[in-house]
Amino acid sequence: MSAPSTIVLHQDDIGMCHGANLAFSELSAAGAITSGSVMVPCPWFSEAAEMARDNTSLDLGVHLTLTAEKRH
């Protein structure tokens, strides 16, 4: 008999837009998503950082973003 598998459901590009942040918040609260990664040079990063400060149980990492098409 094999060991049980672990499935990680990861949301990428948090901070890209308000909708991405909202989806991560709602899906995390529902237990439908496991982790996510934040893009710092995106326009909605501040909102994502605030979410992380307010809810330390969120499993958030950093999506390394070396370039961006706009300055924010």
PDB file of N, H, CA, C and O in Angstrom:
ATOM      1  N   MET A   1       0.852  -1.176   0.000  1.00  0.00           N
ATOM      2  CA  MET A   1       0.000   0.000   0.000  1.00  0.00           C
ATOM      3  C   MET A   1       0.898   1.241   0.000  1.00  0.00           C
ATOM      4  O   MET A   1       1.851   1.319   0.776  1.00  0.00           O
ATOM      5  N   SER A   2       0.600   2.189  -0.853  1.00  0.00           N
ATOM      6  H   SER A   2      -0.174   2.126  -1.484  1.00  0.00           H
ATOM      7  CA  SER A   2       1.419   3.399  -0.948  1.00  0.00           C
ATOM      8  C   SER A   2       0.969   4.441   0.078  1.00  0.00           C
ATOM      9  O   SER A   2      -0.161   4.419   0.565  1.00  0.00           O
ATOM     10  N   ALA A   3       1.887   5.346   0.386  1.00  0.00           N
ATOM     11  H   ALA A   3       2.806   5.364  -0.009  1.00  0.00           H
ATOM     12  CA  ALA A   3       1.590   6.428   1.329  1.00  0.00           C
ATOM     13  C   ALA A   3       0.610   7.412   0.696  1.00  0.00           C
ATOM     14  O   ALA A   3       0.588   7.563  -0.526  1.00  0.00           O
ATOM     15  N   PRO A   4      -0.195   8.080   1.512  1.00  0.00           N
ATOM     16  CA  PRO A   4      -1.126   9.067   0.960  1.00  0.00           C
ATOM     17  C   PRO A   4      -0.381  10.221   0.289  1.00  0.00           C
ATOM     18  O   PRO A   4       0.708  10.606   0.716  1.00  0.00           O
ATOM     19  N   SER A   5      -0.970  10.748  -0.738  1.00  0.00           N
ATOM     20  H   SER A   5      -1.854  10.435  -1.085  1.00  0.00           H
ATOM     21  CA  SER A   5      -0.370  11.869  -1.471  1.00  0.00           C
ATOM     22  C   SER A   5      -0.769  13.188  -0.833  1.00  0.00           C
ATOM     23  O   SER A   5      -1.808  13.297  -0.182  1.00  0.00           O
ATOM     24  N   THR A   6       0.075  14.181  -1.035  1.00  0.00           N
ATOM     25  H   THR A   6       0.919  14.092  -1.564  1.00  0.00           H
ATOM     26  CA  THR A   6      -0.234  15.540  -0.604  1.00  0.00           C
ATOM     27  C   THR A   6      -0.421  16.390  -1.843  1.00  0.00           C
ATOM     28  O   THR A   6       0.409  16.366  -2.752  1.00  0.00           O
ATOM     29  N   ILE A   7      -1.501  17.134  -1.880  1.00  0.00           N
ATOM     30  H   ILE A   7      -2.175  17.152  -1.141  1.00  0.00           H
ATOM     31  CA  ILE A   7      -1.771  18.021  -3.010  1.00  0.00           C
ATOM     32  C   ILE A   7      -1.648  19.457  -2.528  1.00  0.00           C
ATOM     33  O   ILE A   7      -2.250  19.842  -1.526  1.00  0.00           O
ATOM     34  N   VAL A   8      -0.866  20.241  -3.247  1.00  0.00           N
ATOM     35  H   VAL A   8      -0.377  19.928  -4.061  1.00  0.00           H
ATOM     36  CA  VAL A   8      -0.704  21.659  -2.947  1.00  0.00           C
ATOM     37  C   VAL A   8      -1.410  22.448  -4.040  1.00  0.00           C
ATOM     38  O   VAL A   8      -1.092  22.308  -5.221  1.00  0.00           O
ATOM     39  N   LEU A   9      -2.359  23.269  -3.646  1.00  0.00           N
ATOM     40  H   LEU A   9      -2.617  23.384  -2.687  1.00  0.00           H
ATOM     41  CA  LEU A   9      -3.045  24.158  -4.587  1.00  0.00           C
ATOM     42  C   LEU A   9      -2.509  25.562  -4.343  1.00  0.00           C
ATOM     43  O   LEU A   9      -2.770  26.163  -3.301  1.00  0.00           O
ATOM     44  N   HIS A  10      -1.765  26.073  -5.302  1.00  0.00           N
ATOM     45  H   HIS A  10      -1.552  25.585  -6.148  1.00  0.00           H
ATOM     46  CA  HIS A  10      -1.011  27.319  -5.151  1.00  0.00           C
ATOM     47  C   HIS A  10      -1.539  28.380  -6.108  1.00  0.00           C
ATOM     48  O   HIS A  10      -1.707  28.124  -7.300  1.00  0.00           O
ATOM     49  N   GLN A  11      -1.800  29.581  -5.576  1.00  0.00           N
ATOM     50  H   GLN A  11      -1.664  29.789  -4.608  1.00  0.00           H
ATOM     51  CA  GLN A  11      -2.224  30.701  -6.421  1.00  0.00           C
ATOM     52  C   GLN A  11      -1.027  31.602  -6.664  1.00  0.00           C
ATOM     53  O   GLN A  11      -0.345  32.017  -5.728  1.00  0.00           O
ATOM     54  N   ASP A  12      -0.785  31.893  -7.911  1.00  0.00           N
ATOM     55  H   ASP A  12      -1.340  31.555  -8.672  1.00  0.00           H
ATOM     56  CA  ASP A  12       0.333  32.731  -8.329  1.00  0.00           C
ATOM     57  C   ASP A  12      -0.163  34.149  -8.611  1.00  0.00           C
ATOM     58  O   ASP A  12      -1.359  34.369  -8.800  1.00  0.00           O
ATOM     59  N   ASP A  13       0.753  35.095  -8.637  1.00  0.00           N
ATOM     60  H   ASP A  13       1.725  34.917  -8.484  1.00  0.00           H
ATOM     61  CA  ASP A  13       0.496  36.483  -9.075  1.00  0.00           C
ATOM     62  C   ASP A  13      -0.421  37.282  -8.154  1.00  0.00           C
ATOM     63  O   ASP A  13      -1.143  38.164  -8.619  1.00  0.00           O
ATOM     64  N   ILE A  14      -0.401  36.989  -6.866  1.00  0.00           N
ATOM     65  H   ILE A  14       0.186  36.273  -6.489  1.00  0.00           H
ATOM     66  CA  ILE A  14      -1.155  37.799  -5.913  1.00  0.00           C
ATOM     67  C   ILE A  14      -0.529  39.194  -5.903  1.00  0.00           C
ATOM     68  O   ILE A  14       0.695  39.331  -5.914  1.00  0.00           O
ATOM     69  N   GLY A  15      -1.363  40.211  -5.882  1.00  0.00           N
ATOM     70  H   GLY A  15      -2.357  40.099  -5.873  1.00  0.00           H
ATOM     71  CA  GLY A  15      -0.892  41.594  -5.960  1.00  0.00           C
ATOM     72  C   GLY A  15      -1.043  42.186  -7.345  1.00  0.00           C
ATOM     73  O   GLY A  15      -0.921  43.398  -7.522  1.00  0.00           O
ATOM     74  N   MET A  16      -1.305  41.347  -8.323  1.00  0.00           N
ATOM     75  H   MET A  16      -1.404  40.362  -8.179  1.00  0.00           H
ATOM     76  CA  MET A  16      -1.467  41.814  -9.703  1.00  0.00           C
ATOM     77  C   MET A  16      -2.700  42.706  -9.843  1.00  0.00           C
ATOM     78  O   MET A  16      -2.673  43.719 -10.541  1.00  0.00           O
ATOM     79  N   CYS A  17      -3.785  42.309  -9.163  1.00  0.00           N
ATOM     80  H   CYS A  17      -3.806  41.485  -8.596  1.00  0.00           H
ATOM     81  CA  CYS A  17      -5.017  43.102  -9.213  1.00  0.00           C
ATOM     82  C   CYS A  17      -5.834  42.790  -7.963  1.00  0.00           C
ATOM     83  O   CYS A  17      -5.561  41.818  -7.258  1.00  0.00           O
ATOM     84  N   HIS A  18      -6.825  43.611  -7.699  1.00  0.00           N
ATOM     85  H   HIS A  18      -7.047  44.400  -8.271  1.00  0.00           H
ATOM     86  CA  HIS A  18      -7.671  43.417  -6.518  1.00  0.00           C
ATOM     87  C   HIS A  18      -8.372  42.057  -6.574  1.00  0.00           C
ATOM     88  O   HIS A  18      -8.522  41.394  -5.548  1.00  0.00           O
ATOM     89  N   GLY A  19      -8.799  41.645  -7.760  1.00  0.00           N
ATOM     90  H   GLY A  19      -8.678  42.184  -8.593  1.00  0.00           H
ATOM     91  CA  GLY A  19      -9.484  40.366  -7.911  1.00  0.00           C
ATOM     92  C   GLY A  19      -8.625  39.179  -7.503  1.00  0.00           C
ATOM     93  O   GLY A  19      -9.120  38.235  -6.886  1.00  0.00           O
ATOM     94  N   ALA A  20      -7.347  39.221  -7.842  1.00  0.00           N
ATOM     95  H   ALA A  20      -6.945  39.987  -8.343  1.00  0.00           H
ATOM     96  CA  ALA A  20      -6.435  38.137  -7.455  1.00  0.00           C
ATOM     97  C   ALA A  20      -6.289  38.080  -5.936  1.00  0.00           C
ATOM     98  O   ALA A  20      -6.265  36.999  -5.347  1.00  0.00           O
ATOM     99  N   ASN A  21      -6.194  39.242  -5.313  1.00  0.00           N
ATOM    100  H   ASN A  21      -6.214  40.120  -5.791  1.00  0.00           H
ATOM    101  CA  ASN A  21      -6.083  39.295  -3.854  1.00  0.00           C
ATOM    102  C   ASN A  21      -7.356  38.774  -3.193  1.00  0.00           C
ATOM    103  O   ASN A  21      -7.299  37.986  -2.249  1.00  0.00           O
ATOM    104  N   LEU A  22      -8.488  39.216  -3.692  1.00  0.00           N
ATOM    105  H   LEU A  22      -8.534  39.856  -4.459  1.00  0.00           H
ATOM    106  CA  LEU A  22      -9.772  38.796  -3.142  1.00  0.00           C
ATOM    107  C   LEU A  22      -9.966  37.289  -3.301  1.00  0.00           C
ATOM    108  O   LEU A  22     -10.422  36.617  -2.375  1.00  0.00           O
ATOM    109  N   ALA A  23      -9.620  36.763  -4.468  1.00  0.00           N
ATOM    110  H   ALA A  23      -9.250  37.308  -5.219  1.00  0.00           H
ATOM    111  CA  ALA A  23      -9.745  35.322  -4.705  1.00  0.00           C
ATOM    112  C   ALA A  23      -8.875  34.540  -3.728  1.00  0.00           C
ATOM    113  O   ALA A  23      -9.320  33.537  -3.169  1.00  0.00           O
ATOM    114  N   PHE A  24      -7.640  34.989  -3.518  1.00  0.00           N
ATOM    115  H   PHE A  24      -7.279  35.804  -3.972  1.00  0.00           H
ATOM    116  CA  PHE A  24      -6.751  34.290  -2.587  1.00  0.00           C
ATOM    117  C   PHE A  24      -7.320  34.324  -1.173  1.00  0.00           C
ATOM    118  O   PHE A  24      -7.315  33.310  -0.476  1.00  0.00           O
ATOM    119  N   SER A  25      -7.804  35.470  -0.754  1.00  0.00           N
ATOM    120  H   SER A  25      -7.808  36.294  -1.321  1.00  0.00           H
ATOM    121  CA  SER A  25      -8.372  35.603   0.586  1.00  0.00           C
ATOM    122  C   SER A  25      -9.565  34.670   0.770  1.00  0.00           C
ATOM    123  O   SER A  25      -9.649  33.954   1.768  1.00  0.00           O
ATOM    124  N   GLU A  26     -10.475  34.678  -0.179  1.00  0.00           N
ATOM    125  H   GLU A  26     -10.407  35.259  -0.990  1.00  0.00           H
ATOM    126  CA  GLU A  26     -11.685  33.859  -0.075  1.00  0.00           C
ATOM    127  C   GLU A  26     -11.381  32.366  -0.190  1.00  0.00           C
ATOM    128  O   GLU A  26     -11.924  31.563   0.569  1.00  0.00           O
ATOM    129  N   LEU A  27     -10.519  31.992  -1.133  1.00  0.00           N
ATOM    130  H   LEU A  27     -10.078  32.645  -1.749  1.00  0.00           H
ATOM    131  CA  LEU A  27     -10.195  30.574  -1.314  1.00  0.00           C
ATOM    132  C   LEU A  27      -9.406  30.022  -0.132  1.00  0.00           C
ATOM    133  O   LEU A  27      -9.587  28.866   0.253  1.00  0.00           O
ATOM    134  N   SER A  28      -8.531  30.842   0.445  1.00  0.00           N
ATOM    135  H   SER A  28      -8.383  31.781   0.133  1.00  0.00           H
ATOM    136  CA  SER A  28      -7.786  30.418   1.635  1.00  0.00           C
ATOM    137  C   SER A  28      -8.733  30.198   2.804  1.00  0.00           C
ATOM    138  O   SER A  28      -8.638  29.192   3.508  1.00  0.00           O
ATOM    139  N   ALA A  29      -9.646  31.142   3.008  1.00  0.00           N
ATOM    140  H   ALA A  29      -9.723  31.958   2.436  1.00  0.00           H
ATOM    141  CA  ALA A  29     -10.606  31.029   4.111  1.00  0.00           C
ATOM    142  C   ALA A  29     -11.486  29.790   3.963  1.00  0.00           C
ATOM    143  O   ALA A  29     -11.874  29.178   4.957  1.00  0.00           O
ATOM    144  N   ALA A  30     -11.796  29.425   2.730  1.00  0.00           N
ATOM    145  H   ALA A  30     -11.480  29.923   1.922  1.00  0.00           H
ATOM    146  CA  ALA A  30     -12.643  28.255   2.474  1.00  0.00           C
ATOM    147  C   ALA A  30     -11.858  26.944   2.516  1.00  0.00           C
ATOM    148  O   ALA A  30     -12.448  25.865   2.466  1.00  0.00           O
ATOM    149  N   GLY A  31     -10.535  27.034   2.607  1.00  0.00           N
ATOM    150  H   GLY A  31     -10.055  27.911   2.648  1.00  0.00           H
ATOM    151  CA  GLY A  31      -9.704  25.833   2.610  1.00  0.00           C
ATOM    152  C   GLY A  31      -9.530  25.222   1.237  1.00  0.00           C
ATOM    153  O   GLY A  31      -9.097  24.076   1.116  1.00  0.00           O
ATOM    154  N   ALA A  32      -9.865  25.981   0.192  1.00  0.00           N
ATOM    155  H   ALA A  32     -10.217  26.912   0.291  1.00  0.00           H
ATOM    156  CA  ALA A  32      -9.793  25.465  -1.175  1.00  0.00           C
ATOM    157  C   ALA A  32      -8.431  25.683  -1.812  1.00  0.00           C
ATOM    158  O   ALA A  32      -8.157  25.135  -2.880  1.00  0.00           O
ATOM    159  N   ILE A  33      -7.576  26.472  -1.178  1.00  0.00           N
ATOM    160  H   ILE A  33      -7.799  26.917  -0.311  1.00  0.00           H
ATOM    161  CA  ILE A  33      -6.249  26.747  -1.720  1.00  0.00           C
ATOM    162  C   ILE A  33      -5.242  26.633  -0.582  1.00  0.00           C
ATOM    163  O   ILE A  33      -5.557  26.953   0.564  1.00  0.00           O
ATOM    164  N   THR A  34      -4.040  26.182  -0.896  1.00  0.00           N
ATOM    165  H   THR A  34      -3.784  25.923  -1.827  1.00  0.00           H
ATOM    166  CA  THR A  34      -3.049  25.894   0.125  1.00  0.00           C
ATOM    167  C   THR A  34      -2.063  27.029   0.344  1.00  0.00           C
ATOM    168  O   THR A  34      -1.706  27.330   1.483  1.00  0.00           O
ATOM    169  N   SER A  35      -1.619  27.661  -0.737  1.00  0.00           N
ATOM    170  H   SER A  35      -1.909  27.417  -1.662  1.00  0.00           H
ATOM    171  CA  SER A  35      -0.575  28.679  -0.622  1.00  0.00           C
ATOM    172  C   SER A  35      -0.669  29.652  -1.787  1.00  0.00           C
ATOM    173  O   SER A  35      -1.448  29.461  -2.720  1.00  0.00           O
ATOM    174  N   GLY A  36       0.140  30.695  -1.710  1.00  0.00           N
ATOM    175  H   GLY A  36       0.773  30.851  -0.952  1.00  0.00           H
ATOM    176  CA  GLY A  36       0.161  31.671  -2.789  1.00  0.00           C
ATOM    177  C   GLY A  36       1.476  32.415  -2.813  1.00  0.00           C
ATOM    178  O   GLY A  36       2.253  32.358  -1.860  1.00  0.00           O
ATOM    179  N   SER A  37       1.722  33.120  -3.915  1.00  0.00           N
ATOM    180  H   SER A  37       1.090  33.167  -4.689  1.00  0.00           H
ATOM    181  CA  SER A  37       2.938  33.927  -4.018  1.00  0.00           C
ATOM    182  C   SER A  37       2.586  35.330  -4.497  1.00  0.00           C
ATOM    183  O   SER A  37       1.752  35.522  -5.381  1.00  0.00           O
ATOM    184  N   VAL A  38       3.254  36.306  -3.878  1.00  0.00           N
ATOM    185  H   VAL A  38       3.932  36.150  -3.160  1.00  0.00           H
ATOM    186  CA  VAL A  38       2.983  37.720  -4.101  1.00  0.00           C
ATOM    187  C   VAL A  38       4.007  38.306  -5.063  1.00  0.00           C
ATOM    188  O   VAL A  38       5.200  38.020  -4.970  1.00  0.00           O
ATOM    189  N   MET A  39       3.522  39.134  -5.991  1.00  0.00           N
ATOM    190  H   MET A  39       2.552  39.367  -6.066  1.00  0.00           H
ATOM    191  CA  MET A  39       4.403  39.872  -6.906  1.00  0.00           C
ATOM    192  C   MET A  39       4.538  41.303  -6.376  1.00  0.00           C
ATOM    193  O   MET A  39       3.582  42.077  -6.412  1.00  0.00           O
ATOM    194  N   VAL A  40       5.726  41.644  -5.886  1.00  0.00           N
ATOM    195  H   VAL A  40       6.502  41.015  -5.857  1.00  0.00           H
ATOM    196  CA  VAL A  40       5.948  42.928  -5.218  1.00  0.00           C
ATOM    197  C   VAL A  40       5.787  44.139  -6.135  1.00  0.00           C
ATOM    198  O   VAL A  40       5.188  45.119  -5.691  1.00  0.00           O
ATOM    199  N   PRO A  41       6.275  44.151  -7.383  1.00  0.00           N
ATOM    200  CA  PRO A  41       6.169  45.383  -8.170  1.00  0.00           C
ATOM    201  C   PRO A  41       4.810  45.586  -8.847  1.00  0.00           C
ATOM    202  O   PRO A  41       4.710  46.308  -9.839  1.00  0.00           O
ATOM    203  N   CYS A  42       3.783  44.958  -8.318  1.00  0.00           N
ATOM    204  H   CYS A  42       3.865  44.372  -7.513  1.00  0.00           H
ATOM    205  CA  CYS A  42       2.450  45.076  -8.919  1.00  0.00           C
ATOM    206  C   CYS A  42       1.599  46.095  -8.168  1.00  0.00           C
ATOM    207  O   CYS A  42       1.854  46.377  -6.997  1.00  0.00           O
ATOM    208  N   PRO A  43       0.593  46.646  -8.837  1.00  0.00           N
ATOM    209  CA  PRO A  43      -0.172  47.750  -8.267  1.00  0.00           C
ATOM    210  C   PRO A  43      -0.953  47.423  -6.994  1.00  0.00           C
ATOM    211  O   PRO A  43      -1.235  48.330  -6.210  1.00  0.00           O
ATOM    212  N   TRP A  44      -1.306  46.182  -6.766  1.00  0.00           N
ATOM    213  H   TRP A  44      -1.077  45.445  -7.402  1.00  0.00           H
ATOM    214  CA  TRP A  44      -2.108  45.823  -5.598  1.00  0.00           C
ATOM    215  C   TRP A  44      -1.297  45.077  -4.547  1.00  0.00           C
ATOM    216  O   TRP A  44      -1.868  44.393  -3.698  1.00  0.00           O
ATOM    217  N   PHE A  45       0.038  45.201  -4.594  1.00  0.00           N
ATOM    218  H   PHE A  45       0.502  45.756  -5.285  1.00  0.00           H
ATOM    219  CA  PHE A  45       0.892  44.547  -3.599  1.00  0.00           C
ATOM    220  C   PHE A  45       0.580  45.024  -2.181  1.00  0.00           C
ATOM    221  O   PHE A  45       0.545  44.217  -1.252  1.00  0.00           O
ATOM    222  N   SER A  46       0.354  46.327  -2.005  1.00  0.00           N
ATOM    223  H   SER A  46       0.382  46.983  -2.759  1.00  0.00           H
ATOM    224  CA  SER A  46       0.100  46.870  -0.656  1.00  0.00           C
ATOM    225  C   SER A  46      -1.101  46.197  -0.006  1.00  0.00           C
ATOM    226  O   SER A  46      -1.082  45.905   1.190  1.00  0.00           O
ATOM    227  N   GLU A  47      -2.134  45.953  -0.784  1.00  0.00           N
ATOM    228  H   GLU A  47      -2.150  46.190  -1.755  1.00  0.00           H
ATOM    229  CA  GLU A  47      -3.311  45.267  -0.252  1.00  0.00           C
ATOM    230  C   GLU A  47      -2.955  43.833   0.155  1.00  0.00           C
ATOM    231  O   GLU A  47      -3.402  43.356   1.198  1.00  0.00           O
ATOM    232  N   ALA A  48      -2.161  43.155  -0.656  1.00  0.00           N
ATOM    233  H   ALA A  48      -1.798  43.543  -1.503  1.00  0.00           H
ATOM    234  CA  ALA A  48      -1.754  41.781  -0.336  1.00  0.00           C
ATOM    235  C   ALA A  48      -0.903  41.753   0.933  1.00  0.00           C
ATOM    236  O   ALA A  48      -1.057  40.858   1.764  1.00  0.00           O
ATOM    237  N   ALA A  49      -0.005  42.732   1.084  1.00  0.00           N
ATOM    238  H   ALA A  49       0.120  43.459   0.409  1.00  0.00           H
ATOM    239  CA  ALA A  49       0.828  42.809   2.286  1.00  0.00           C
ATOM    240  C   ALA A  49      -0.033  43.048   3.523  1.00  0.00           C
ATOM    241  O   ALA A  49       0.227  42.482   4.585  1.00  0.00           O
ATOM    242  N   GLU A  50      -1.043  43.876   3.385  1.00  0.00           N
ATOM    243  H   GLU A  50      -1.255  44.335   2.522  1.00  0.00           H
ATOM    244  CA  GLU A  50      -1.963  44.138   4.498  1.00  0.00           C
ATOM    245  C   GLU A  50      -2.728  42.873   4.871  1.00  0.00           C
ATOM    246  O   GLU A  50      -2.934  42.598   6.053  1.00  0.00           O
ATOM    247  N   MET A  51      -3.149  42.102   3.872  1.00  0.00           N
ATOM    248  H   MET A  51      -2.981  42.324   2.911  1.00  0.00           H
ATOM    249  CA  MET A  51      -3.830  40.827   4.143  1.00  0.00           C
ATOM    250  C   MET A  51      -2.917  39.901   4.940  1.00  0.00           C
ATOM    251  O   MET A  51      -3.363  39.247   5.883  1.00  0.00           O
ATOM    252  N   ALA A  52      -1.649  39.845   4.565  1.00  0.00           N
ATOM    253  H   ALA A  52      -1.287  40.376   3.799  1.00  0.00           H
ATOM    254  CA  ALA A  52      -0.693  38.975   5.248  1.00  0.00           C
ATOM    255  C   ALA A  52      -0.462  39.435   6.688  1.00  0.00           C
ATOM    256  O   ALA A  52      -0.353  38.611   7.595  1.00  0.00           O
ATOM    257  N   ARG A  53      -0.387  40.750   6.895  1.00  0.00           N
ATOM    258  H   ARG A  53      -0.476  41.420   6.158  1.00  0.00           H
ATOM    259  CA  ARG A  53      -0.230  41.280   8.257  1.00  0.00           C
ATOM    260  C   ARG A  53      -1.439  40.941   9.123  1.00  0.00           C
ATOM    261  O   ARG A  53      -1.296  40.601  10.297  1.00  0.00           O
ATOM    262  N   ASP A  54      -2.625  41.036   8.535  1.00  0.00           N
ATOM    263  H   ASP A  54      -2.741  41.313   7.581  1.00  0.00           H
ATOM    264  CA  ASP A  54      -3.859  40.805   9.285  1.00  0.00           C
ATOM    265  C   ASP A  54      -4.144  39.329   9.541  1.00  0.00           C
ATOM    266  O   ASP A  54      -4.858  38.995  10.487  1.00  0.00           O
ATOM    267  N   ASN A  55      -3.600  38.448   8.718  1.00  0.00           N
ATOM    268  H   ASN A  55      -3.020  38.719   7.950  1.00  0.00           H
ATOM    269  CA  ASN A  55      -3.864  37.013   8.844  1.00  0.00           C
ATOM    270  C   ASN A  55      -2.551  36.253   8.693  1.00  0.00           C
ATOM    271  O   ASN A  55      -2.168  35.868   7.588  1.00  0.00           O
ATOM    272  N   THR A  56      -1.869  36.043   9.810  1.00  0.00           N
ATOM    273  H   THR A  56      -2.180  36.356  10.708  1.00  0.00           H
ATOM    274  CA  THR A  56      -0.548  35.400   9.773  1.00  0.00           C
ATOM    275  C   THR A  56      -0.619  33.911   9.442  1.00  0.00           C
ATOM    276  O   THR A  56       0.419  33.278   9.248  1.00  0.00           O
ATOM    277  N   SER A  57      -1.808  33.346   9.374  1.00  0.00           N
ATOM    278  H   SER A  57      -2.651  33.860   9.531  1.00  0.00           H
ATOM    279  CA  SER A  57      -1.914  31.929   9.008  1.00  0.00           C
ATOM    280  C   SER A  57      -1.849  31.715   7.495  1.00  0.00           C
ATOM    281  O   SER A  57      -1.727  30.577   7.041  1.00  0.00           O
ATOM    282  N   LEU A  58      -1.928  32.795   6.706  1.00  0.00           N
ATOM    283  H   LEU A  58      -2.027  33.720   7.074  1.00  0.00           H
ATOM    284  CA  LEU A  58      -1.810  32.654   5.251  1.00  0.00           C
ATOM    285  C   LEU A  58      -0.419  32.156   4.893  1.00  0.00           C
ATOM    286  O   LEU A  58       0.577  32.644   5.427  1.00  0.00           O
ATOM    287  N   ASP A  59      -0.349  31.194   3.998  1.00  0.00           N
ATOM    288  H   ASP A  59      -1.158  30.797   3.564  1.00  0.00           H
ATOM    289  CA  ASP A  59       0.932  30.657   3.534  1.00  0.00           C
ATOM    290  C   ASP A  59       1.311  31.401   2.255  1.00  0.00           C
ATOM    291  O   ASP A  59       0.941  30.995   1.153  1.00  0.00           O
ATOM    292  N   LEU A  60       2.053  32.493   2.421  1.00  0.00           N
ATOM    293  H   LEU A  60       2.353  32.822   3.317  1.00  0.00           H
ATOM    294  CA  LEU A  60       2.431  33.345   1.293  1.00  0.00           C
ATOM    295  C   LEU A  60       3.933  33.349   1.102  1.00  0.00           C
ATOM    296  O   LEU A  60       4.699  33.406   2.064  1.00  0.00           O
ATOM    297  N   GLY A  61       4.338  33.288  -0.141  1.00  0.00           N
ATOM    298  H   GLY A  61       3.716  33.241  -0.923  1.00  0.00           H
ATOM    299  CA  GLY A  61       5.738  33.428  -0.503  1.00  0.00           C
ATOM    300  C   GLY A  61       5.883  34.571  -1.485  1.00  0.00           C
ATOM    301  O   GLY A  61       4.921  35.280  -1.778  1.00  0.00           O
ATOM    302  N   VAL A  62       7.086  34.741  -1.987  1.00  0.00           N
ATOM    303  H   VAL A  62       7.867  34.165  -1.749  1.00  0.00           H
ATOM    304  CA  VAL A  62       7.367  35.822  -2.931  1.00  0.00           C
ATOM    305  C   VAL A  62       7.580  35.233  -4.315  1.00  0.00           C
ATOM    306  O   VAL A  62       8.372  34.308  -4.494  1.00  0.00           O
ATOM    307  N   HIS A  63       6.874  35.771  -5.278  1.00  0.00           N
ATOM    308  H   HIS A  63       6.230  36.523  -5.133  1.00  0.00           H
ATOM    309  CA  HIS A  63       7.077  35.438  -6.683  1.00  0.00           C
ATOM    310  C   HIS A  63       8.179  36.386  -7.168  1.00  0.00           C
ATOM    311  O   HIS A  63       7.942  37.585  -7.309  1.00  0.00           O
ATOM    312  N   LEU A  64       9.356  35.867  -7.417  1.00  0.00           N
ATOM    313  H   LEU A  64       9.549  34.892  -7.302  1.00  0.00           H
ATOM    314  CA  LEU A  64      10.453  36.731  -7.859  1.00  0.00           C
ATOM    315  C   LEU A  64      10.106  37.348  -9.205  1.00  0.00           C
ATOM    316  O   LEU A  64       9.909  36.646 -10.197  1.00  0.00           O
ATOM    317  N   THR A  65      10.036  38.655  -9.220  1.00  0.00           N
ATOM    318  H   THR A  65      10.196  39.225  -8.415  1.00  0.00           H
ATOM    319  CA  THR A  65       9.662  39.409 -10.410  1.00  0.00           C
ATOM    320  C   THR A  65      10.810  40.352 -10.726  1.00  0.00           C
ATOM    321  O   THR A  65      11.006  41.346 -10.027  1.00  0.00           O
ATOM    322  N   LEU A  66      11.559  40.056 -11.757  1.00  0.00           N
ATOM    323  H   LEU A  66      11.399  39.248 -12.325  1.00  0.00           H
ATOM    324  CA  LEU A  66      12.746  40.846 -12.072  1.00  0.00           C
ATOM    325  C   LEU A  66      12.446  42.051 -12.941  1.00  0.00           C
ATOM    326  O   LEU A  66      13.212  43.015 -12.945  1.00  0.00           O
ATOM    327  N   THR A  67      11.352  42.017 -13.673  1.00  0.00           N
ATOM    328  H   THR A  67      10.729  41.234 -13.670  1.00  0.00           H
ATOM    329  CA  THR A  67      10.984  43.146 -14.525  1.00  0.00           C
ATOM    330  C   THR A  67       9.485  43.379 -14.429  1.00  0.00           C
ATOM    331  O   THR A  67       8.725  42.479 -14.072  1.00  0.00           O
ATOM    332  N   ALA A  68       9.076  44.589 -14.748  1.00  0.00           N
ATOM    333  H   ALA A  68       9.694  45.320 -15.038  1.00  0.00           H
ATOM    334  CA  ALA A  68       7.653  44.926 -14.796  1.00  0.00           C
ATOM    335  C   ALA A  68       7.465  45.930 -15.917  1.00  0.00           C
ATOM    336  O   ALA A  68       8.354  46.737 -16.190  1.00  0.00           O
ATOM    337  N   GLU A  69       6.318  45.883 -16.564  1.00  0.00           N
ATOM    338  H   GLU A  69       5.596  45.228 -16.342  1.00  0.00           H
ATOM    339  CA  GLU A  69       6.088  46.771 -17.702  1.00  0.00           C
ATOM    340  C   GLU A  69       5.784  48.202 -17.271  1.00  0.00           C
ATOM    341  O   GLU A  69       5.880  49.127 -18.076  1.00  0.00           O
ATOM    342  N   LYS A  70       5.415  48.388 -15.994  1.00  0.00           N
ATOM    343  H   LYS A  70       5.336  47.636 -15.339  1.00  0.00           H
ATOM    344  CA  LYS A  70       5.098  49.724 -15.495  1.00  0.00           C
ATOM    345  C   LYS A  70       5.765  49.930 -14.144  1.00  0.00           C
ATOM    346  O   LYS A  70       6.058  48.969 -13.432  1.00  0.00           O
ATOM    347  N   ARG A  71       6.001  51.179 -13.800  1.00  0.00           N
ATOM    348  H   ARG A  71       5.763  51.960 -14.379  1.00  0.00           H
ATOM    349  CA  ARG A  71       6.507  51.502 -12.467  1.00  0.00           C
ATOM    350  C   ARG A  71       5.317  51.804 -11.576  1.00  0.00           C
ATOM    351  O   ARG A  71       4.422  52.553 -11.967  1.00  0.00           O
ATOM    352  N   HIS A  72       5.298  51.232 -10.388  1.00  0.00           N
ATOM    353  H   HIS A  72       6.025  50.624 -10.070  1.00  0.00           H
ATOM    354  CA  HIS A  72       4.191  51.451  -9.447  1.00  0.00           C
ATOM    355  C   HIS A  72       4.731  52.019  -8.166  1.00  0.00           C
ATOM    356  O   HIS A  72       3.968  52.279  -7.236  1.00  0.00           O
TER     357      HIS A  72
END
